[in-house]
Amino acid sequence: MSNTLTKDSLLNNKSTPFGWFILVIIAGTLIRLAIAQRGYNFDIVSYRIVADIMADGGNVYAETQRYNYGPIWFYILSFLDTLPFPISDPLLSLRWKVSSFLSLTDIAIAVCLYRWYGLKVATLFFLNPISIMITGYHSQFDNLAILMALISIKTLDNESNAISYRSLFGLILLGVCLTIKHLLFLFPFWLAIKNTRWRDKLLTISIPYTVFLASFLAFIPKGTAGIINHVFLYRGFANAPFWHGIAPEVIIDKIPIFILFISTLLLLGLFFRSKKPLESLYLYTIVLVIFSSAVANQYLAICIVAISMHWNLMYALYSIAGTLYLLASGDGLHIKFFQDYLGSNGNTSVIGYQELIFLLFLGMLVQLISKENQNRLLVLFKKQFKSHQCSPIN
């Protein structure tokens, strides 16, 4: 009897988290699709332009300035545009299809997190309001690049520093990730630093970038100018919240912010070289957002997987503040109630990019200290406390 009960309890323990996970997926998906009813923004209009060019057999890079990425996303847009949908308006139809596709992408990320780390991490990601609003309303596809990055780096995570066939496959997938959206444009250097042999370093750097560059070959020479100007030379609005809000003015007055951004990421890759590849990926997505020379609303979601993995008080405050900001933002849900109290954008809001980046920066410091130096600091504190107790009172 006791053995039967033990087995039953074990089965229940396994099924209950999965049942909760299904509820999380259903709730998170419904909220994403509900938010899609709020409307659409500049990016959806750009997607419509790109889909029309593809439908006419045109060259996206030669015919519009409103596309700044590798070709994979416009092939996806073209495919989605051909799917039947009950809404006849071509813009609204594509808008719903994109929101649905990106919601499925978030589900795929949540499944990976659930399988690798359990219900808590998957829930913190999938029900994070920042993730929900960027997918449901903003409809930027950073999450698709993050999904490919997770699959790619998971392939590399248990490998030795030497290149194997499995590693080569992972590096090719990393190149595909760059082709979707080049968020991880410096991450091959982070990985190469971990290699011990120069041949392996060279392969680690060259394979992803070769895949990325090769993806543009079909659009040359007609689209060459567009590829150079709108992909490689494209720069967002250089608001640089960390550098303008936290860094000393003497630094940003002397060195271009984009150079500071690139240099900082490369130095941190060296600093984190002892981390395993997957842990390095999580740290990279956090520091990418913190030190970026240009931050827009969709950037706030890039680090959500990472902060779900290393949840702490500062990351919770970042999520709360980011939610309030996106509810009020003119480029977000633009809800008047929140606009009246917080302002409608990052320049006038009580909560803006600088405050959000500062909270994320503090969260990273807490994460690093709690994981690597907490015990050391505790020992030092105890020693200091005992020395004060033992010292004579004058």
C-alpha positions in Angstrom: 0.0 0.0 0.0 2.8 2.4 0.9 4.6 1.6 -2.3 1.5 2.4 -4.3 1.0 5.7 -2.6 4.6 6.6 -3.1 4.4 5.9 -6.9 1.1 7.8 -7.2 2.6 10.8 -5.3 5.6 10.8 -7.6 3.3 10.8 -10.7 1.3 13.6 -9.2 4.4 15.6 -8.5 5.5 15.3 -12.1 2.1 16.1 -13.7 1.2 19.0 -11.5 4.0 21.4 -12.7 3.1 20.5 -16.3 -0.5 21.2 -15.6 0.5 24.6 -14.2 2.8 25.2 -17.2 -0.1 24.6 -19.6 -2.2 27.1 -17.7 0.7 29.6 -17.8 0.9 29.2 -21.6 -2.8 29.6 -22.1 -3.0 32.7 -19.9 0.1 34.3 -21.4 -1.0 33.6 -25.0 -4.5 35.0 -24.5 -3.0 38.2 -22.9 -0.6 38.6 -25.8 -3.4 38.3 -28.4 -5.7 40.6 -26.3 -3.0 43.3 -26.3 -2.7 43.0 -30.1 -6.2 44.6 -30.2 -4.7 47.8 -28.9 -3.5 48.7 -32.4 -0.1 48.7 -34.2 2.9 50.9 -34.7 5.6 51.9 -37.2 7.1 48.4 -37.4 3.9 46.8 -38.5 3.5 49.3 -41.3 7.1 48.6 -42.3 6.3 44.8 -42.3 3.4 45.5 -44.7 5.7 47.4 -47.1 8.2 44.5 -47.0 5.5 41.9 -47.5 4.2 43.8 -50.5 7.7 44.0 -52.1 8.1 40.2 -51.6 4.7 39.6 -53.1 5.8 41.5 -56.2 9.1 39.6 -56.4 11.1 42.6 -55.6 14.4 43.1 -53.7 13.7 44.4 -50.2 17.1 46.0 -49.8 16.8 47.9 -53.0 13.2 49.1 -52.6 12.8 50.3 -49.0 14.8 52.0 -46.2 12.6 50.5 -43.6 14.3 47.1 -43.2 17.5 46.8 -41.3 18.0 43.1 -40.8 19.1 39.9 -42.5 16.7 38.2 -45.0 15.1 35.5 -42.8 12.5 37.8 -41.3 11.2 39.0 -44.6 10.8 35.4 -45.9 8.8 34.7 -42.8 6.7 37.8 -43.4 6.1 36.7 -47.0 5.0 33.3 -45.8 2.7 34.7 -43.1 1.2 37.0 -45.7 0.1 34.1 -47.9 -1.8 32.3 -45.1 -5.6 32.7 -45.2 -7.1 34.9 -42.5 -10.7 36.1 -41.8 -9.7 39.8 -41.8 -9.7 41.3 -45.3 -7.6 44.4 -44.5 -4.1 43.4 -45.5 -2.4 45.5 -42.8 -4.6 44.2 -39.9 -4.4 40.7 -41.2 -0.6 40.7 -41.2 -0.6 42.4 -37.8 -2.5 39.5 -36.3 -0.4 36.9 -38.1 2.8 38.5 -36.8 1.5 38.7 -33.2 0.4 35.0 -33.4 3.7 33.9 -34.8 5.7 35.8 -32.2 3.5 34.4 -29.5 4.3 30.9 -30.7 8.0 31.9 -30.6 7.6 32.9 -27.0 5.9 29.6 -26.3 8.9 27.8 -27.8 11.2 29.7 -25.6 9.0 28.9 -22.5 9.1 25.2 -23.4 12.9 25.3 -23.6 13.1 27.0 -20.2 10.6 24.6 -18.7 12.5 21.6 -19.9 15.9 23.0 -18.9 15.1 24.8 -15.6 11.6 24.1 -14.5 8.2 25.8 -14.0 9.4 28.9 -12.1 11.9 30.2 -14.8 9.4 29.4 -17.6 6.6 31.3 -15.8 8.8 34.3 -15.0 9.6 34.6 -18.7 6.2 33.9 -20.2 4.1 36.0 -17.8 6.6 38.9 -17.6 4.5 41.9 -18.7 7.4 43.4 -20.7 7.7 40.2 -22.8 3.9 40.1 -23.2 3.7 43.7 -24.4 6.6 43.6 -26.8 5.3 40.5 -28.4 1.6 41.3 -28.3 1.7 45.0 -29.2 5.1 46.1 -30.5 5.7 42.9 -32.5 9.4 43.2 -32.8 11.0 39.8 -33.5 14.0 39.9 -31.1 12.5 36.8 -29.4 13.0 34.8 -32.6 16.7 35.6 -32.5 16.8 34.8 -28.8 15.1 31.4 -29.5 17.7 30.5 -32.1 20.5 31.7 -29.8 19.2 29.4 -27.0 19.2 26.4 -29.3 22.6 27.3 -30.8 24.4 27.9 -27.5 22.7 24.9 -25.8 24.4 22.8 -28.5 27.7 24.3 -27.4 27.2 24.4 -23.7 28.4 20.9 -22.8 31.2 20.8 -25.3 34.9 21.2 -24.5 36.8 24.3 -25.6 38.0 22.3 -28.7 35.8 22.5 -31.9 33.8 19.3 -32.6 31.2 18.5 -35.2 28.5 19.3 -32.7 30.2 22.7 -32.1 30.3 23.4 -35.8 26.6 22.8 -36.0 26.0 25.2 -33.0 28.1 27.9 -34.7 26.2 27.6 -37.9 23.0 28.0 -35.9 24.5 31.1 -34.3 25.1 32.4 -37.8 21.4 31.8 -38.5 20.6 33.8 -35.3 22.6 36.7 -36.6 20.8 36.5 -39.9 17.4 36.7 -38.1 18.5 39.8 -36.1 22.1 40.7 -35.3 21.6 41.1 -31.5 24.5 38.7 -30.9 26.9 40.5 -33.3 29.8 40.4 -30.8 28.9 37.1 -29.1 31.2 35.0 -31.4 34.1 36.9 -29.8 32.8 36.0 -26.4 32.9 32.3 -27.4 36.3 32.5 -29.1 37.9 33.9 -26.0 37.0 30.5 -24.3 38.9 28.5 -27.0 42.4 27.4 -26.2 43.7 26.9 -29.8 44.0 29.6 -32.3 42.4 27.4 -35.0 39.3 27.0 -32.9 39.2 30.7 -32.1 39.3 31.5 -35.8 36.5 29.0 -36.6 34.3 30.2 -33.8 34.5 33.8 -35.1 34.4 33.1 -38.9 31.6 30.5 -39.1 28.8 32.6 -37.7 29.8 35.7 -39.6 30.3 33.7 -42.9 26.7 32.4 -42.6 25.5 36.0 -41.9 27.3 37.5 -44.8 26.4 34.7 -47.2 22.7 35.3 -46.5 22.9 38.6 -48.5 24.5 37.2 -51.6 21.2 36.6 -53.4 20.4 40.3 -53.2 23.7 41.6 -54.7 24.4 43.7 -56.7 21.0 45.4 -56.9 20.6 45.6 -53.1 24.2 46.3 -52.2 23.7 50.0 -51.3 20.7 49.2 -49.2 22.5 46.3 -47.4 25.4 48.6 -46.6 23.5 51.7 -45.6 20.4 50.2 -43.9 21.9 47.1 -42.3 25.6 47.5 -41.6 25.6 51.3 -41.2 22.2 51.6 -39.5 22.2 53.2 -36.1 19.2 53.8 -33.9 18.5 56.9 -32.0 21.7 57.3 -29.9 20.0 58.0 -26.6 22.6 55.8 -24.8 20.8 55.9 -21.4 23.6 54.2 -19.4 26.3 56.5 -20.8 24.4 59.7 -20.5 22.9 58.8 -17.1 25.6 57.0 -15.2 29.0 57.4 -17.0 31.2 60.4 -16.2 30.8 63.2 -18.7 34.6 63.4 -19.2 34.4 59.9 -20.8 31.5 60.4 -23.1 32.9 63.8 -24.2 36.2 62.3 -25.4 35.1 58.9 -26.8 32.2 58.3 -29.2 29.5 56.4 -27.4 29.3 53.6 -30.0 33.0 52.9 -29.5 32.4 52.8 -25.7 29.6 50.4 -26.3 31.6 48.0 -28.5 34.7 48.2 -26.2 32.7 47.5 -23.1 31.1 44.4 -24.6 34.4 43.1 -25.7 36.1 43.7 -22.3 33.2 42.0 -20.5 33.5 39.0 -22.8 37.1 38.7 -21.5 35.9 39.2 -18.0 33.3 36.5 -18.3 35.5 34.1 -20.2 35.4 31.4 -17.5 31.6 31.1 -17.8 30.0 28.3 -19.7 28.5 29.4 -23.1 24.9 29.4 -22.1 25.6 31.4 -18.9 27.7 33.8 -21.1 24.7 34.2 -23.4 22.4 35.2 -20.5 25.0 37.8 -19.3 25.5 39.0 -22.9 21.8 39.8 -23.3 21.9 41.8 -20.1 25.0 43.8 -20.8 23.9 44.4 -24.4 20.8 46.3 -23.1 22.6 48.1 -20.3 25.5 49.5 -22.3 23.8 49.9 -25.7 24.4 53.2 -27.6 20.7 53.1 -28.6 17.8 51.8 -26.6 14.2 51.4 -27.9 11.1 49.8 -26.3 11.8 46.3 -27.8 15.3 46.3 -26.2 13.6 46.0 -22.8 12.5 42.4 -23.6 15.9 41.1 -24.9 17.1 40.3 -21.4 13.9 38.8 -20.0 15.1 35.2 -20.4 18.3 36.1 -18.5 16.6 37.9 -15.6 14.1 35.1 -15.3 17.1 32.7 -14.8 18.7 34.9 -12.2 15.6 36.6 -10.6 16.4 39.1 -7.8 14.8 42.2 -6.3 16.3 44.6 -8.8 15.2 42.5 -11.7 11.7 42.4 -10.2 11.8 46.2 -9.9 13.0 46.5 -13.5 10.1 44.4 -14.7 7.6 46.5 -12.7 9.0 49.8 -13.8 9.4 48.6 -17.4 5.7 47.5 -17.4 4.6 50.9 -16.2 6.7 52.6 -18.8 5.4 50.5 -21.7 1.8 51.1 -20.5 2.3 54.8 -20.8 4.8 55.1 -23.7 3.6 56.7 -26.8 5.3 53.9 -28.7 3.8 51.4 -26.3 0.3 50.8 -25.2 -0.2 54.6 -24.8 -2.9 54.2 -22.1 -4.0 57.7 -21.0 -4.4 56.8 -17.3 -0.7 55.9 -17.1 0.3 58.8 -19.4 -1.3 61.3 -17.0 0.9 60.1 -14.1 4.1 58.9 -15.8 4.3 60.8 -19.1 4.0 59.4 -22.6 7.6 58.7 -23.6 11.2 58.2 -22.3 12.0 61.9 -22.5 9.2 63.2 -20.3 8.2 60.2 -18.2 8.8 59.8 -14.5 10.1 56.4 -15.5 12.4 56.5 -18.6 15.1 54.5 -20.1 17.8 55.8 -17.7 15.8 54.6 -14.7 15.2 51.2 -16.3 18.8 50.7 -17.3 20.0 51.7 -13.8 17.7 49.0 -12.2 18.9 46.4 -14.7 22.5 47.4 -13.9 21.9 47.0 -10.2 20.3 43.7 -10.8 23.3 42.4 -12.7 25.6 43.5 -9.9 23.4 41.7 -7.3 23.4 38.6 -9.6 27.2 38.6 -9.9 27.8 39.3 -6.2 25.3 36.7 -5.0 26.7 34.0 -7.2 30.4 34.6 -7.0 31.3 36.7 -4.0 28.5 36.4 -1.5 30.3 33.8 0.7 33.6 35.7 0.5 31.9 38.9 1.5 30.1 37.1 4.3 33.3 35.7 5.7 35.0 39.1 5.6 32.0 40.7 7.3 32.2 38.0 10.1 35.9 38.6 10.6 35.4 42.3 10.8 32.5 41.9 13.2 34.5 39.6 15.5 37.5 41.9 15.4 35.3 44.8 16.6 33.8 42.7 19.4 37.3 41.6 20.6 38.9 45.0 20.4 39.2 46.9 23.8 36.9 49.8 24.5 38.8 53.0 25.4 
